């Protein structure tokens, strides 16, 4: 392969560090983790900020991944391929859960629905492919936002129901939980009486979409919490699609 460029390797290492852990790190923390002088690190960080790969929080002075990386990640996998590779697993999830199945990606701060599989019964249902859903009020959106390097604190979070999270701080706490447990839910946050459960779809470790189920609160919850058997079905489907994409 020949010689590699040290500065590019160091920049990549910084991005990997910022993509893990607390998601915001100071110069001292980065310097310690990488074993680099602060002066050298400052130069690399300035360049990464300039190209949009890294952003600096004005209040704390710490660094986080930049929004440009989200756009690059979104183009990593063609949406048609994602949908095509997910269809069999989505049908299987609908059969196991007996609920409608949704697959979405993040687009301009909202969830773009790229697949909607109907609940396998005779009820009247409306196809939602192409619809945009508020990310902060849906399980699909929370999964995608948890992998998003940045949430704009100035962007208003509209209340869809009385249970919708409308404060950025509260949403950040929820997203930390999503990152820890590996799945998300919304309990009547988009529509009253409805619940959704979702998990991330990854391609070689990069979150490229989310798959989930949506249905009536009396079917998807028990004692006010999502039924864990349904959570396991959703996570199984997400992992299966991720494995397929990685081949």
C-alpha positions as protocol buffer text, in pm:
chain_id: "A"
residue {
  index: 1
  type: UNK
  ca { x: 0 y: 0 z: 0 }
}
residue {
  index: 2
  type: UNK
  ca { x: 299 y: 233 z: 41 }
}
residue {
  index: 3
  type: UNK
  ca { x: 345 y: 501 z: 306 }
}
residue {
  index: 4
  type: UNK
  ca { x: 49 y: 658 z: 483 }
}
residue {
  index: 5
  type: UNK
  ca { x: 5 y: 1025 z: 574 }
}
residue {
  index: 6
  type: UNK
  ca { x: 45 y: 1071 z: 947 }
}
residue {
  index: 7
  type: UNK
  ca { x: -172 y: 1381 z: 976 }
}
residue {
  index: 8
  type: UNK
  ca { x: -464 y: 1204 z: 805 }
}
residue {
  index: 9
  type: UNK
  ca { x: -425 y: 906 z: 1038 }
}
residue {
  index: 10
  type: UNK
  ca { x: -429 y: 1141 z: 1337 }
}
residue {
  index: 11
  type: UNK
  ca { x: -739 y: 1319 z: 1205 }
}
residue {
  index: 12
  type: UNK
  ca { x: -914 y: 984 z: 1162 }
}
residue {
  index: 13
  type: UNK
  ca { x: -818 y: 887 z: 1517 }
}
residue {
  index: 14
  type: UNK
  ca { x: -971 y: 1212 z: 1649 }
}
residue {
  index: 15
  type: UNK
  ca { x: -1296 y: 1141 z: 1464 }
}
residue {
  index: 16
  type: UNK
  ca { x: -1310 y: 790 z: 1609 }
}
residue {
  index: 17
  type: UNK
  ca { x: -1259 y: 924 z: 1961 }
}
residue {
  index: 18
  type: UNK
  ca { x: -1532 y: 1183 z: 1917 }
}
residue {
  index: 19
  type: UNK
  ca { x: -1765 y: 916 z: 1782 }
}
residue {
  index: 20
  type: UNK
  ca { x: -1734 y: 717 z: 2104 }
}
residue {
  index: 21
  type: UNK
  ca { x: -1773 y: 786 z: 2472 }
}
residue {
  index: 22
  type: UNK
  ca { x: -1923 y: 1117 z: 2580 }
}
residue {
  index: 23
  type: UNK
  ca { x: -1932 y: 1254 z: 2221 }
}
residue {
  index: 24
  type: UNK
  ca { x: -1776 y: 1585 z: 2342 }
}
residue {
  index: 25
  type: UNK
  ca { x: -1409 y: 1602 z: 2438 }
}
residue {
  index: 26
  type: UNK
  ca { x: -1171 y: 1881 z: 2533 }
}
residue {
  index: 27
  type: UNK
  ca { x: -822 y: 1936 z: 2399 }
}
residue {
  index: 28
  type: UNK
  ca { x: -662 y: 1795 z: 2715 }
}
residue {
  index: 29
  type: UNK
  ca { x: -869 y: 1477 z: 2695 }
}
residue {
  index: 30
  type: UNK
  ca { x: -791 y: 1429 z: 2327 }
}
residue {
  index: 31
  type: UNK
  ca { x: -420 y: 1500 z: 2378 }
}
residue {
  index: 32
  type: UNK
  ca { x: -400 y: 1246 z: 2659 }
}
residue {
  index: 33
  type: UNK
  ca { x: -589 y: 982 z: 2463 }
}
residue {
  index: 34
  type: UNK
  ca { x: -373 y: 1026 z: 2154 }
}
residue {
  index: 35
  type: UNK
  ca { x: -40 y: 1102 z: 2319 }
}
residue {
  index: 36
  type: UNK
  ca { x: 5 y: 1423 z: 2118 }
}
residue {
  index: 37
  type: UNK
  ca { x: 122 y: 1773 z: 2217 }
}
residue {
  index: 38
  type: UNK
  ca { x: -166 y: 2018 z: 2250 }
}
residue {
  index: 39
  type: UNK
  ca { x: -15 y: 2242 z: 1981 }
}
residue {
  index: 40
  type: UNK
  ca { x: -16 y: 1963 z: 1724 }
}
residue {
  index: 41
  type: UNK
  ca { x: -369 y: 1865 z: 1822 }
}
residue {
  index: 42
  type: UNK
  ca { x: -494 y: 2225 z: 1792 }
}
residue {
  index: 43
  type: UNK
  ca { x: -374 y: 2242 z: 1432 }
}
residue {
  index: 44
  type: UNK
  ca { x: -556 y: 1923 z: 1332 }
}
residue {
  index: 45
  type: UNK
  ca { x: -872 y: 2031 z: 1514 }
}
residue {
  index: 46
  type: UNK
  ca { x: -873 y: 2371 z: 1341 }
}
residue {
  index: 47
  type: UNK
  ca { x: -856 y: 2196 z: 1004 }
}
residue {
  index: 48
  type: UNK
  ca { x: -1134 y: 1952 z: 1095 }
}
residue {
  index: 49
  type: UNK
  ca { x: -1353 y: 2240 z: 1213 }
}
residue {
  index: 50
  type: UNK
  ca { x: -1281 y: 2432 z: 892 }
}
residue {
  index: 51
  type: UNK
  ca { x: -1405 y: 2146 z: 671 }
}
residue {
  index: 52
  type: UNK
  ca { x: -1708 y: 2078 z: 893 }
}
residue {
  index: 53
  type: UNK
  ca { x: -1603 y: 1737 z: 1022 }
}
residue {
  index: 54
  type: UNK
  ca { x: -1576 y: 1869 z: 1380 }
}
residue {
  index: 55
  type: UNK
  ca { x: -1761 y: 2143 z: 1568 }
}
residue {
  index: 56
  type: UNK
  ca { x: -1658 y: 2328 z: 1884 }
}
residue {
  index: 57
  type: UNK
  ca { x: -1911 y: 2406 z: 2154 }
}
residue {
  index: 58
  type: UNK
  ca { x: -1884 y: 2778 z: 2229 }
}
residue {
  index: 59
  type: UNK
  ca { x: -1989 y: 2742 z: 2591 }
}
residue {
  index: 60
  type: UNK
  ca { x: -1763 y: 2454 z: 2698 }
}
residue {
  index: 61
  type: UNK
  ca { x: -1490 y: 2480 z: 2434 }
}
residue {
  index: 62
  type: UNK
  ca { x: -1515 y: 2105 z: 2381 }
}
residue {
  index: 63
  type: UNK
  ca { x: -1529 y: 1935 z: 2043 }
}
residue {
  index: 64
  type: UNK
  ca { x: -1787 y: 1705 z: 1885 }
}
residue {
  index: 65
  type: UNK
  ca { x: -1845 y: 1550 z: 1544 }
}
residue {
  index: 66
  type: UNK
  ca { x: -1965 y: 1794 z: 1280 }
}
residue {
  index: 67
  type: UNK
  ca { x: -2286 y: 1784 z: 1079 }
}
residue {
  index: 68
  type: UNK
  ca { x: -2094 y: 1737 z: 752 }
}
residue {
  index: 69
  type: UNK
  ca { x: -2016 y: 1380 z: 858 }
}
residue {
  index: 70
  type: UNK
  ca { x: -2390 y: 1309 z: 879 }
}
residue {
  index: 71
  type: UNK
  ca { x: -2436 y: 1410 z: 515 }
}
residue {
  index: 72
  type: UNK
  ca { x: -2144 y: 1190 z: 413 }
}
residue {
  index: 73
  type: UNK
  ca { x: -2282 y: 899 z: 612 }
}
residue {
  index: 74
  type: UNK
  ca { x: -2624 y: 945 z: 457 }
}
residue {
  index: 75
  type: UNK
  ca { x: -2476 y: 901 z: 112 }
}
residue {
  index: 76
  type: UNK
  ca { x: -2280 y: 590 z: 213 }
}
residue {
  index: 77
  type: UNK
  ca { x: -2560 y: 358 z: 119 }
}
residue {
  index: 78
  type: UNK
  ca { x: -2814 y: 414 z: -158 }
}
residue {
  index: 79
  type: UNK
  ca { x: -3168 y: 429 z: -14 }
}
residue {
  index: 80
  type: UNK
  ca { x: -3306 y: 195 z: -278 }
}
residue {
  index: 81
  type: UNK
  ca { x: -3045 y: -64 z: -185 }
}
residue {
  index: 82
  type: UNK
  ca { x: -3123 y: -24 z: 184 }
}
residue {
  index: 83
  type: UNK
  ca { x: -3492 y: -81 z: 119 }
}
residue {
  index: 84
  type: UNK
  ca { x: -3432 y: -374 z: -115 }
}
residue {
  index: 85
  type: UNK
  ca { x: -3195 y: -547 z: 128 }
}
residue {
  index: 86
  type: UNK
  ca { x: -3442 y: -496 z: 416 }
}
residue {
  index: 87
  type: UNK
  ca { x: -3769 y: -619 z: 263 }
}
residue {
  index: 88
  type: UNK
  ca { x: -3748 y: -987 z: 357 }
}
residue {
  index: 89
  type: UNK
  ca { x: -3650 y: -906 z: 715 }
}
residue {
  index: 90
  type: UNK
  ca { x: -3926 y: -643 z: 737 }
}
residue {
  index: 91
  type: UNK
  ca { x: -4185 y: -897 z: 622 }
}
residue {
  index: 92
  type: UNK
  ca { x: -4054 y: -1141 z: 881 }
}
residue {
  index: 93
  type: UNK
  ca { x: -4080 y: -880 z: 1153 }
}
residue {
  index: 94
  type: UNK
  ca { x: -4440 y: -801 z: 1056 }
}
residue {
  index: 95
  type: UNK
  ca { x: -4523 y: -1171 z: 1075 }
}
residue {
  index: 96
  type: UNK
  ca { x: -4363 y: -1218 z: 1418 }
}
residue {
  index: 97
  type: UNK
  ca { x: -4494 y: -899 z: 1577 }
}
residue {
  index: 98
  type: UNK
  ca { x: -4831 y: -885 z: 1397 }
}
residue {
  index: 99
  type: UNK
  ca { x: -4775 y: -509 z: 1366 }
}
residue {
  index: 100
  type: UNK
  ca { x: -4690 y: -265 z: 1086 }
}
residue {
  index: 101
  type: UNK
  ca { x: -4320 y: -228 z: 1008 }
}
residue {
  index: 102
  type: UNK
  ca { x: -4145 y: 98 z: 920 }
}
residue {
  index: 103
  type: UNK
  ca { x: -3796 y: 164 z: 785 }
}
residue {
  index: 104
  type: UNK
  ca { x: -3661 y: 518 z: 782 }
}
residue {
  index: 105
  type: UNK
  ca { x: -3355 y: 736 z: 735 }
}
residue {
  index: 106
  type: UNK
  ca { x: -3273 y: 1084 z: 857 }
}
residue {
  index: 107
  type: UNK
  ca { x: -3338 y: 1360 z: 605 }
}
residue {
  index: 108
  type: UNK
  ca { x: -3308 y: 1729 z: 692 }
}
residue {
  index: 109
  type: UNK
  ca { x: -3378 y: 1664 z: 1058 }
}
residue {
  index: 110
  type: UNK
  ca { x: -3683 y: 1443 z: 997 }
}
residue {
  index: 111
  type: UNK
  ca { x: -3742 y: 1074 z: 940 }
}
residue {
  index: 112
  type: UNK
  ca { x: -3798 y: 985 z: 575 }
}
residue {
  index: 113
  type: UNK
  ca { x: -4007 y: 666 z: 557 }
}
residue {
  index: 114
  type: UNK
  ca { x: -3859 y: 446 z: 283 }
}
residue {
  index: 115
  type: UNK
  ca { x: -4063 y: 135 z: 358 }
}
residue {
  index: 116
  type: UNK
  ca { x: -4397 y: 73 z: 529 }
}
residue {
  index: 117
  type: UNK
  ca { x: -4516 y: -284 z: 567 }
}
residue {
  index: 118
  type: UNK
  ca { x: -4881 y: -319 z: 664 }
}
residue {
  index: 119
  type: UNK
  ca { x: -4998 y: -494 z: 977 }
}
residue {
  index: 120
  type: UNK
  ca { x: -5090 y: -850 z: 868 }
}
residue {
  index: 121
  type: UNK
  ca { x: -5465 y: -829 z: 928 }
}
residue {
  index: 122
  type: UNK
  ca { x: -5772 y: -702 z: 742 }
}
residue {
  index: 123
  type: UNK
  ca { x: -5776 y: -353 z: 892 }
}
residue {
  index: 124
  type: UNK
  ca { x: -5779 y: -40 z: 676 }
}
residue {
  index: 125
  type: UNK
  ca { x: -5427 y: 105 z: 650 }
}
residue {
  index: 126
  type: UNK
  ca { x: -5273 y: 394 z: 455 }
}
residue {
  index: 127
  type: UNK
  ca { x: -4932 y: 358 z: 290 }
}
residue {
  index: 128
  type: UNK
  ca { x: -4683 y: 605 z: 441 }
}
residue {
  index: 129
  type: UNK
  ca { x: -4379 y: 555 z: 215 }
}
residue {
  index: 130
  type: UNK
  ca { x: -4225 y: 895 z: 142 }
}
residue {
  index: 131
  type: UNK
  ca { x: -4375 y: 1056 z: 451 }
}
residue {
  index: 132
  type: UNK
  ca { x: -4162 y: 1273 z: 680 }
}
residue {
  index: 133
  type: UNK
  ca { x: -4202 y: 1218 z: 1055 }
}
residue {
  index: 134
  type: UNK
  ca { x: -4071 y: 1437 z: 1338 }
}
residue {
  index: 135
  type: UNK
  ca { x: -3752 y: 1267 z: 1454 }
}
residue {
  index: 136
  type: UNK
  ca { x: -3781 y: 1369 z: 1818 }
}
residue {
  index: 137
  type: UNK
  ca { x: -4129 y: 1218 z: 1852 }
}
residue {
  index: 138
  type: UNK
  ca { x: -4071 y: 874 z: 1698 }
}
residue {
  index: 139
  type: UNK
  ca { x: -3872 y: 566 z: 1788 }
}
residue {
  index: 140
  type: UNK
  ca { x: -3720 y: 560 z: 1439 }
}
residue {
  index: 141
  type: UNK
  ca { x: -3613 y: 921 z: 1479 }
}
residue {
  index: 142
  type: UNK
  ca { x: -3461 y: 872 z: 1823 }
}
residue {
  index: 143
  type: UNK
  ca { x: -3250 y: 584 z: 1692 }
}
residue {
  index: 144
  type: UNK
  ca { x: -3127 y: 800 z: 1405 }
}
residue {
  index: 145
  type: UNK
  ca { x: -3069 y: 1108 z: 1621 }
}
residue {
  index: 146
  type: UNK
  ca { x: -2870 y: 898 z: 1866 }
}
residue {
  index: 147
  type: UNK
  ca { x: -2622 y: 839 z: 1584 }
}
residue {
  index: 148
  type: UNK
  ca { x: -2640 y: 1202 z: 1463 }
}
residue {
  index: 149
  type: UNK
  ca { x: -2327 y: 1395 z: 1558 }
}
residue {
  index: 150
  type: UNK
  ca { x: -2517 y: 1713 z: 1641 }
}
residue {
  index: 151
  type: UNK
  ca { x: -2862 y: 1836 z: 1744 }
}
residue {
  index: 152
  type: UNK
  ca { x: -2933 y: 2203 z: 1685 }
}
residue {
  index: 153
  type: UNK
  ca { x: -3041 y: 2349 z: 2024 }
}
residue {
  index: 154
  type: UNK
  ca { x: -3212 y: 2636 z: 1842 }
}
residue {
  index: 155
  type: UNK
  ca { x: -3439 y: 2408 z: 1640 }
}
residue {
  index: 156
  type: UNK
  ca { x: -3787 y: 2402 z: 1799 }
}
residue {
  index: 157
  type: UNK
  ca { x: -3921 y: 2065 z: 1904 }
}
residue {
  index: 158
  type: UNK
  ca { x: -4292 y: 2072 z: 1824 }
}
residue {
  index: 159
  type: UNK
  ca { x: -4540 y: 1902 z: 2057 }
}
residue {
  index: 160
  type: UNK
  ca { x: -4736 y: 1637 z: 1867 }
}
residue {
  index: 161
  type: UNK
  ca { x: -4910 y: 1515 z: 2184 }
}
residue {
  index: 162
  type: UNK
  ca { x: -4886 y: 1607 z: 2554 }
}
residue {
  index: 163
  type: UNK
  ca { x: -4617 y: 1336 z: 2591 }
}
residue {
  index: 164
  type: UNK
  ca { x: -4383 y: 1465 z: 2319 }
}
residue {
  index: 165
  type: UNK
  ca { x: -4036 y: 1568 z: 2438 }
}
residue {
  index: 166
  type: UNK
  ca { x: -4006 y: 1938 z: 2353 }
}
residue {
  index: 167
  type: UNK
  ca { x: -3693 y: 2030 z: 2552 }
}
residue {
  index: 168
  type: UNK
  ca { x: -3354 y: 1960 z: 2393 }
}
residue {
  index: 169
  type: UNK
  ca { x: -3205 y: 1868 z: 2732 }
}
residue {
  index: 170
  type: UNK
  ca { x: -3474 y: 1605 z: 2791 }
}
residue {
  index: 171
  type: UNK
  ca { x: -3424 y: 1468 z: 2441 }
}
residue {
  index: 172
  type: UNK
  ca { x: -3048 y: 1442 z: 2496 }
}
residue {
  index: 173
  type: UNK
  ca { x: -3110 y: 1235 z: 2810 }
}
residue {
  index: 174
  type: UNK
  ca { x: -3340 y: 1008 z: 2609 }
}
residue {
  index: 175
  type: UNK
  ca { x: -3081 y: 972 z: 2332 }
}
residue {
  index: 176
  type: UNK
  ca { x: -2813 y: 876 z: 2585 }
}
residue {
  index: 177
  type: UNK
  ca { x: -3045 y: 595 z: 2697 }
}
residue {
  index: 178
  type: UNK
  ca { x: -3101 y: 488 z: 2336 }
}
residue {
  index: 179
  type: UNK
  ca { x: -2727 y: 469 z: 2275 }
}
residue {
  index: 180
  type: UNK
  ca { x: -2683 y: 259 z: 2590 }
}
residue {
  index: 181
  type: UNK
  ca { x: -2966 y: 11 z: 2535 }
}
residue {
  index: 182
  type: UNK
  ca { x: -2949 y: -9 z: 2155 }
}
residue {
  index: 183
  type: UNK
  ca { x: -3318 y: 58 z: 2084 }
}
residue {
  index: 184
  type: UNK
  ca { x: -3578 y: 332 z: 2122 }
}
residue {
  index: 185
  type: UNK
  ca { x: -3948 y: 372 z: 2181 }
}
residue {
  index: 186
  type: UNK
  ca { x: -4207 y: 642 z: 2173 }
}
residue {
  index: 187
  type: UNK
  ca { x: -4502 y: 611 z: 2407 }
}
residue {
  index: 188
  type: UNK
  ca { x: -4785 y: 819 z: 2256 }
}
residue {
  index: 189
  type: UNK
  ca { x: -4536 y: 1090 z: 2160 }
}
residue {
  index: 190
  type: UNK
  ca { x: -4639 y: 1111 z: 1793 }
}
residue {
  index: 191
  type: UNK
  ca { x: -5001 y: 1007 z: 1819 }
}
residue {
  index: 192
  type: UNK
  ca { x: -5214 y: 943 z: 2126 }
}
residue {
  index: 193
  type: UNK
  ca { x: -5290 y: 575 z: 2170 }
}
residue {
  index: 194
  type: UNK
  ca { x: -4996 y: 462 z: 1954 }
}
residue {
  index: 195
  type: UNK
  ca { x: -4652 y: 328 z: 2042 }
}
residue {
  index: 196
  type: UNK
  ca { x: -4346 y: 255 z: 1831 }
}
residue {
  index: 197
  type: UNK
  ca { x: -4027 y: 55 z: 1892 }
}
residue {
  index: 198
  type: UNK
  ca { x: -3716 y: 80 z: 1672 }
}
residue {
  index: 199
  type: UNK
  ca { x: -3353 y: -28 z: 1643 }
}
residue {
  index: 200
  type: UNK
  ca { x: -3061 y: 87 z: 1424 }
}
residue {
  index: 201
  type: UNK
  ca { x: -2962 y: -64 z: 1090 }
}
residue {
  index: 202
  type: UNK
  ca { x: -2584 y: -48 z: 1040 }
}
residue {
  index: 203
  type: UNK
  ca { x: -2352 y: -99 z: 747 }
}
residue {
  index: 204
  type: UNK
  ca { x: -2001 y: -185 z: 871 }
}
residue {
  index: 205
  type: UNK
  ca { x: -2074 y: -6 z: 1199 }
}
residue {
  index: 206
  type: UNK
  ca { x: -2227 y: 307 z: 1040 }
}
residue {
  index: 207
  type: UNK
  ca { x: -2594 y: 371 z: 1120 }
}
residue {
  index: 208
  type: UNK
  ca { x: -2767 y: 402 z: 782 }
}
residue {
  index: 209
  type: UNK
  ca { x: -3129 y: 362 z: 886 }
}
residue {
  index: 210
  type: UNK
  ca { x: -3371 y: 231 z: 1144 }
}
residue {
  index: 211
  type: UNK
  ca { x: -3641 y: -35 z: 1147 }
}
residue {
  index: 212
  type: UNK
  ca { x: -3934 y: -47 z: 1383 }
}
residue {
  index: 213
  type: UNK
  ca { x: -4293 y: -140 z: 1451 }
}
residue {
  index: 214
  type: UNK
  ca { x: -4589 y: 82 z: 1534 }
}
residue {
  index: 215
  type: UNK
  ca { x: -4923 y: -8 z: 1683 }
}
residue {
  index: 216
  type: UNK
  ca { x: -5183 y: 45 z: 1952 }
}
residue {
  index: 217
  type: UNK
  ca { x: -5058 y: 104 z: 2305 }
}
residue {
  index: 218
  type: UNK
  ca { x: -5264 y: -186 z: 2442 }
}
residue {
  index: 219
  type: UNK
  ca { x: -5088 y: -428 z: 2207 }
}
residue {
  index: 220
  type: UNK
  ca { x: -4729 y: -305 z: 2231 }
}
residue {
  index: 221
  type: UNK
  ca { x: -4701 y: -227 z: 2602 }
}
residue {
  index: 222
  type: UNK
  ca { x: -4741 y: -397 z: 2934 }
}
residue {
  index: 223
  type: UNK
  ca { x: -4773 y: -199 z: 3259 }
}
residue {
  index: 224
  type: UNK
  ca { x: -4691 y: 118 z: 3064 }
}
residue {
  index: 225
  type: UNK
  ca { x: -4364 y: -13 z: 2917 }
}
residue {
  index: 226
  type: UNK
  ca { x: -4282 y: -167 z: 2577 }
}
residue {
  index: 227
  type: UNK
  ca { x: -4316 y: -543 z: 2569 }
}
residue {
  index: 228
  type: UNK
  ca { x: -3961 y: -677 z: 2572 }
}
residue {
  index: 229
  type: UNK
  ca { x: -4050 y: -968 z: 2345 }
}
residue {
  index: 230
  type: UNK
  ca { x: -4144 y: -714 z: 2078 }
}
residue {
  index: 231
  type: UNK
  ca { x: -3822 y: -521 z: 2144 }
}
residue {
  index: 232
  type: UNK
  ca { x: -3630 y: -844 z: 2085 }
}
residue {
  index: 233
  type: UNK
  ca { x: -3812 y: -902 z: 1754 }
}
residue {
  index: 234
  type: UNK
  ca { x: -3722 y: -551 z: 1633 }
}
residue {
  index: 235
  type: UNK
  ca { x: -3358 y: -582 z: 1740 }
}
residue {
  index: 236
  type: UNK
  ca { x: -3330 y: -925 z: 1577 }
}
residue {
  index: 237
  type: UNK
  ca { x: -3454 y: -780 z: 1247 }
}
residue {
  index: 238
  type: UNK
  ca { x: -3217 y: -483 z: 1269 }
}
residue {
  index: 239
  type: UNK
  ca { x: -2919 y: -707 z: 1339 }
}
residue {
  index: 240
  type: UNK
  ca { x: -3013 y: -940 z: 1054 }
}
residue {
  index: 241
  type: UNK
  ca { x: -3029 y: -653 z: 805 }
}
residue {
  index: 242
  type: UNK
  ca { x: -2700 y: -514 z: 936 }
}
residue {
  index: 243
  type: UNK
  ca { x: -2532 y: -851 z: 887 }
}
residue {
  index: 244
  type: UNK
  ca { x: -2670 y: -871 z: 534 }
}
residue {
  index: 245
  type: UNK
  ca { x: -2539 y: -524 z: 450 }
}
residue {
  index: 246
  type: UNK
  ca { x: -2194 y: -610 z: 585 }
}
residue {
  index: 247
  type: UNK
  ca { x: -2149 y: -903 z: 344 }
}
